């Protein structure tokens, strides 16, 4: 079968499954699955840049996605003037003192030697730490005491929410650069452990530092790039237009908003996919694949392997941060407690492997397909268990056990799909050329 025809059929099957969801369940559900599938596809492209292009095993996807979500709060939410007046200046000054302490310690380590270096670093680190904590802690306490039920944090810059998406990419890229400078020299398995640990640190900071983004209290009511449903329902022109289509205003408004997000997400996905394809076909892309396949040979040909690994690690993490900002905007709230490795790391890796690592179109297909299955498998599993046990008594232990087990159908199905693909198509549904 022609390769283009095969790929078209695969995408058509996924599209057909989404349309079937709309026809059999609701179009709201279908559009929600599509929107999250598009965001997941962008995350999969980011991981594919790192793994498919360069062979970097990054298990810290969750941390970069969370930084993208944090960027939405820091960029688009209005500043909390009372919190800034109470302790905002001290918080910023404390952060500057902490950074200055680290920089001073690094300079002392590089310019001094022997016992003088040890004494100087102890003085700088111990003195800087206590000074930093004295200023920072008092500022944090003052900020978090300002109406903690609704604010208790510094807020953001009040900029348009679409600006938060590239800011999320930049924030994730900056964190990736810092991580890469220290961790990319490690062997692949140690790199995986390091990135997972750093991702957990990022989530822990977001959960516990209320002054930053309210921690586990969550930030609700984030600005949106599309109209609010309630505003559309109060617009006579929109209500008249919905009636002309035979739709209730509530249903029409939710569909309109979700379609607005779909258009934005499709544009972003197409642009990123085009950029990834151009990078793949460029001399840079060929060099990255050469480094992936044989680092020793590439280094012997004069390629700076460590620098290129850092480059692609930053690029892939930036794409994940961009997708994280998109997802938080779609949710309308930042909830650090929901950033779980199962969803934001394991699932994205399944998308890349099933779709075809090293192939950008495979990453997109995997993102759409796996997210669709992740959402639909549990209700389908419950329906299947009810069908199988329909002839049993309500209090039958086997029936109860099977119905309770339906909640685990997601994990079972993801593992089964991964095993089947690795057995019968180890290079993925759309393999790398």
N, C-alpha and C positions, 0 to 999 in steps of 0.2 A: 504494500500500500504506500502511496505517495506520502512523504513525511508531512507536508503541509496539510494534506487532506486528513491524515490521522490526527494532527494537533487540532484542526478545526472541529473534528468530530468530538474530541475530548472536551473542548470548551463548550460545544453545543450541548453535550450531555449535562454539564454542570448548569448551564443556562436553563435547560429544560427542567432540571430538578428545582431550581429556584422558582420558575414559573409555576410548576406543579404545586409548590408550597403555597404560592399566592392563590391558586385556584381552589385548593383543597382546605387550606387553613384560613389565611387572610393575607391581603396584600401588604398590610402593615408589617406582619411577621416576615414576609418575603423581602421587603425593602430593608428591614433591620438586619436580616441575615446578609443581604448583599452589601450593605454599608460596612458591617464589621468584617466581611470577607475581603472587601477592598483594602481596608486598613491592615488586615492580616497579611494580604499579599504584599503590601509595601514593607512590612516587617520582614517577610520572607526574602524579599529582594536584598534588604540590608544584611541578613545573615548569609545569603548566597554570595554577596560580595566578599565576605570574610572567609567562608568555608569553600565555596565553589571556585572562587578566583584564586585564593591564596592558601587554602588549607588550614586556616586558623580556627581552632576549636573554642569558640566563645560561648560559655554557658552563663554569661551575665546579661543576657538580653533584657531581662526584667528590669535591671537597674537603669539601663539607657531609656527604656520605654517610660519608666517612672520619672526620669529627669525631663523628658518631653512633656509629660503631664504637669510637672511642677512649673515649667516655663509658661504654661497657659495662665496659671495663677499670678506669677510674678510679672507677666506682661500685660494681661488684659483686665485684671481686677483693679478697682480704684484704690488709691492709697488710703489707709486708715489714719487720718490726721491726728486723732487723739493718741493713738499708739506711737506715732512718730514723735509727738510732743512729749510723751511720757518717758520714752527710753530709746527711741529709734537711733538717735545720734550715738548713744553709748554702745548699742549693738554693732553699728557699723564700725565705730572706733575699735571695739574689741576684736572684730574680725580682722581689721587692718593690723592690730598689734600681734595677733596670732600668726598672720602671714609674714609679718616682719621678723618675728622670732625664728620661723623656719628658714627664711632667707639668710638671716644673720648667722644661724648655725651652719648652713651650707657653706657660706663664705669663709667662716672661721675654720671649717674642716679642710677647705682647699688651700688656705694661705698659711696655716700654722702647722706645726709638727711637734711630735713628742708630748712631754708633760704639759707644755703650754697649750697645745690644742685641746687636751682633755679638760684642763681647768677652764679654759675659755668656753668650751661647749657646755659644760655643766652650768656655768654661771648664766650663759645666754638662755639655755633651755629651761632651767629651774626658775630663774628670775622672770623670763618672758612668760612662762606658763602662769605663774601666780598673778602677774600684772594683767595678762589677758583675761584670766578668770574673774578677777576683781571687777574689771570694767564690764565685761560681757555679761556675767551673771546678773549684775544689778540691772542692766538694761533689759535683759530678757524677762526678769521678774516684773519689771514695770510694764513692759509691753503686754505680757500675757494676763495682767490684771485688768486690762481695759476691756470691760464688757465681754468676758470670755464666752458667754452663751452665743454670741453672734459674731464677734470679731476675735480679739485676743491675739492678733497677728498684725504685721506691718502692711499687708495688702500688696498691691502691685503698682504698675505704672499707668494704668488706665488707657492703654493703647488699644487699637482695633485687634480683635481676637485672631484674625488671619495673620497678623504679624507674629503671633506667638508660635506659629508652626515653624518658620525658619529659626526663630530663637530657640525652640526646643532642639532643633538639629545642632545649633551652635553649642548649646549647653552640653548635650550628649557628646559632641565632638571634643569639647574641652576636657571633659572627664575621661574620655577614651585616650586622649593624648597623655594625660597624667598616668593613667593605668598602663598604657602601652610602653611608656618610657621605663617602667619598672618591671613589667610582667612579660613582655614579648620575648625576652631572652630565655624564658623558661621552656622546657620541653612541653609538648602538646598536652599531656595529661595534667601537668602542673599548671599550665596556663588555664585549663578548664577549671581547676579547683580555685585558682586565684580570682578569676573573673566571677565565679559564683559567689565567693566570699565577699568580694567588693560590692556586688549587686545587693547582697543582704545588708551590708553596711549602709548603702544608700537608702534602702527601704527603712532601716532602723532609724536613721537620722530623720527622714521624713515623718515617721510615726511619732517621734519623741520631741522634736523641736517645734513646739506649737507656734512660736513667733514667726516661723518660716511660712507655714501653710496650714495652721491649725491642727496639725498632727492627725490623730484618729478622729478628731471632731469633724473633719472633712470641710471642704469649701464648696458650698452650693451656689446655685444661681450664676454660673459662669456666663459671660457674654457669648452670644451666638452669631454666626455669620449669616443666618437665615432668620426670617421672621418667627415670632412666637405663635403657637397655635391659638392662644387666647386672643391675640391681636387680629389674626386673620378671621376668627369667628365673629369679631365685632365690626368687621369691615363689610358694609352693605354690598359693595361691588363684588367682593369675594363670595359672599353668601349667595348672591344672584348667579354668579358663574358656576358655583357648586351645584345649585339647583338645576341649572341648564344641563348638567352632566348626570343628573339623577342621583347625586350624592348628598348625604347629610353634611352640614357644616363641620361637625367634629371630625368625621371620617376624612372629609376632603382636606381639612387643615393638616391633619397628621400625615396624610399621604404627600401633600405639597411640601411640607418641611423635610420629610425623609427623601423625597426626590431632589430637593435642593442640595442636601448633603451628598446624595449620589452623584450629582453633576460635579460638585467640587472634588470629591474623592476620585472620580474617574479621570478628571483633568490632571490631578496630582500624580495618579498612578501612571498615566500615559507619559507624562513628562519624565518621571523617574525611570520608567522602563526604557524610554528612548535614550536617556543619558547612560543607563547601565549597558545597553546594547552597543552604543558608540564606544564606551570604555572597553567592552569585551573585544570588539573588533580592531581596536587601536593597537599600535606597538606596545603601549603600556599594558593592555590586557594580555597580549601574547607573552610579555615579559613576566607578568604575574603568574600565568599558568606554567611558565617554565620554572619559576621559583617553586611553585607548588609541587611540581612533579619531581624536581631534583635540585634541592638547594645547593648541594656541593658543586654541581656542574654550573649552575647559574652564577655562583660566587666566583668560580674559576674564570668565568667570562667577564668578570669585572662588575657584576651587579651588587649593589648594596642591599643585601637581603633584609637586614634589620630595619633599615629606613623604609623600604617598600612595604614590609609587614606593618609598620606603624602607620604608613599612609593608608593602606586599605582597611586597617582596623578602625581608624578614625572615620573614614568614609562610611563604612558599614554601620558603625554606631550612630553616626549622624542621621542616616536614613531611619534607623530604629527610633531615635528621638523625635524625628519629624512625625512618624506614625503614632508615637505615644501622645504627642500634642493633638493630633487629629482625633484620636480615640477619646481623650479627655473632653475635647470640645463637643464631640457627639454625645457623650454621657451627660454633659452639663454640670459635672461635679468632679472634684478630685478626692478619691478615696484610697489613701495609701494601703489600707488593710486588704484591698482586693488584688494587690500585686503579688500573685503567687507564682512560684517557679513552674508549677504544673501547667498553668495557662500561658504564661508569657515566655517560657523557655522551651519546655518539652514540646508543647503544641507547635511552636514555630519551627522547631527542628524537624518534627514529623512532616510539616508542610514542605520544607525544603527537600527532605529525603524522598518523600512520595512523589513530589512534582518532578524532581530531577536536579540534583546539585550540579552547579556549573552552568545551568541553563536558566536564564531570566524568565522566559515564558513558562518553564516548568515551575519556578517559584510562585508565579502568579496563579497558575492552575492549582498548585498544591494549597495555596492560601485560601482560594475560593472553595475548593472541594472539602478540605479538612474542616474548615469552620462550619460549612453547611452540615456536615456529618456530626460534628461536635454538638451542635444545637439540636439536631433532629433525632439523634440516636436514642436519647433517653425516653422521649415520649413514644417513639416507635417500639422501643424495647418493652415499655409498660403495656402498650396495646398488645404486643405479641404474647407477653406473659399472661395477660387476661384472657386472650384467645385460647392459649394452650390449656389453661386451668379452668376454663369455663364450665367443664363438667364435674369439677370437684366441689365439695362442700366448702362453705365460707370459712369454717374453722379448721380446715385441713392444714396440717403443718407444712406439707410440701407446697401447697398453694401460697400460704403466707410467706414462706421462704423465697419462692420464685418472684413474688410481687415485690418483696423488700429488696431483692437483688437487682431489680430493674434500674435502680439508681446508679449501679456500677457499670451499666452497659457502655457508657462513654469510654471508660478506661479500657474495658475489654475490647471494644471495637477499634480504638486507636492502636492498641497492641496487635490485634489481628491484622489490620490493614498494613501496618508496618512490616509484619512478618511475611505476609503474602507478597508485598511489593519487593522486599529484599530477596525473596525466594524466586519469583518469576520475572521480575524486572529490576534487578539490583541497581541499575543506573537511573531509576525513576521512570515515571510515565512519559516524560519528554526528556530523553537523555541529552547530555552534553555532546555536541558534535565532536 
